[in-house]
Amino acid sequence: MTDPKPSSSRKASLTRPAADSVHPIVRVSAEWGWRLLILFAVALALAAIVQKLATVIIPMAIALLAAALLAPLVDWLQRLGVPRSVGVFVALIGSLGLVAGVMTFVVEQFVAGVPQLSNEFTNSIHKIQDWLITGPPHLSNEQIGNVGDQIVKTIQSNQDRLTSGALTTATVIFELLTGIFLTLFILIFFLYGGYQIWHFVTRIVPTPQRERVRTAGQLGFGTLVGFVRATVVVAAVDAIGIGAGLGILGVPLALPLASLVFLGAFIPIIGAFVAGFVAVFIALVTKGLITSLIVLGIIIAVMQLEGHVLQPLLLGRAVSIHPLAVVLAITAGVVLGGIAGGLLAVPFVAVMNTAIRSLLAESPEELFEELQTGESEVEPDEPDPGRFDVPTTLAKAAAETPEGRAAEPGSDDGVLKD
């Protein structure tokens, strides 16, 4: 008779995990796959929450940027003996008065300059019409006249919209006022007790990691302070340089265009490009090709001064971000959050860059060294011979292993010690 009980080997084979029959690559890929799916689901959930609460999150983010700009001023006033509440009031009133005065002056200049710009743009359209008819293209009046007249009529009919439109809808005005009020309300508390707010929020972090998280947040906000301060200075230099060049050349709307350059500088690379394109286009249609080329040269010179002198001097290595990361962050921000997303993308990346480095560093000394040696400049590749050759690449990789280094002549790794 056969033994009804299975043997030990058979029992082991029956109880062997099913994962042992799966190839390791498939098993590891599956493990990575479901973890990545979970992370992706979490990211989508966070994005949905942010989009749903955009009315609250965007004012909070703008208030955080403003706090990074005004907090050093409030601290300085407090060190002079001024009560912090009074310092917050002085900083807010002073900054609001400055912004209101500048915006009023810019809007007045814009409203006064739009009719002149419309007339000069209309004259430029007629000149282009005449050149297309009498010049080398030799197009007929019927082909050109209809298109040109339609463009001129569109400009003339929309002139009032350019000066007084865009804010005539009651809903837009209400949302704008709500956002401004909420931003100011949050900014007051950020300036008055932001440090205590951060300590209260981080109480949800487990006690062993709480101090590291608090330190990472403080370092991240310090990075934001440096970033915003440097961006304001760079934007002011860009606006003054380009605005002065436009004014000297007699380009219409020089002051509004300088203001556009100032605002565009808060979105690195892309913002400056868009603002410069608008200035060159207006110079082209109002003053001609030569003036537009001069404006383009002024913009390029100012951008070179910004990229090679101002940003490295003001931002430094600890705050700087790789240009590729800047462009990708702005693109993702614009796709996810529109103009506000593009504005907040780079500060968010700067803060997270410093905070994550702080969390991953083993010691303060290591963090300091890493922040000081972190380079954001793009270095060209070294054309090493054979770097695209497979055998050479494999030989270099083998030489970098511990066994390969031990086999090198004069290496201490290859000496056996008693």
Buried (B, 14 or more C-beta within 10 A) or exposed (E): EEEEEEEEEEEEEEEEEEEEEEEEEEEEEEEEEEEEEEEEEEEEEEEEEBEEEBEEBBBBBBBBBBBBBBBEBBEEBBEEEBEBEEBBBBBBEEBEEEEEEEEEEBEEBBEEBBEEBBBBBBEBBEEBBEEBBEEEEEBEEEEBEEEBEEBBEEBEEEBEEBBEEEEEEEEEEEEEEEBEEBBBEBBBBBBBBBBEEBBEEBEEEEEEEBEBBBBBBBBBBBBBBBBBBBBBBBBBBBBBBBBBBBEEBEBBBBBBBBBBBBEBBBBBBBBBBBBBEBBBEBBBBBBEEEBBEBBBEBBEEBBEBBBEEBBBEBBBBBBBBBBEBBBEBBBBBBEBBEEBBBBBBBBBBBBBBBBEBBBEBEEEEEBEEBBEEBEBEEEEEEEEEEEEEEEEEEEEEEEEEEEBEEEEEEEEEEEEEE
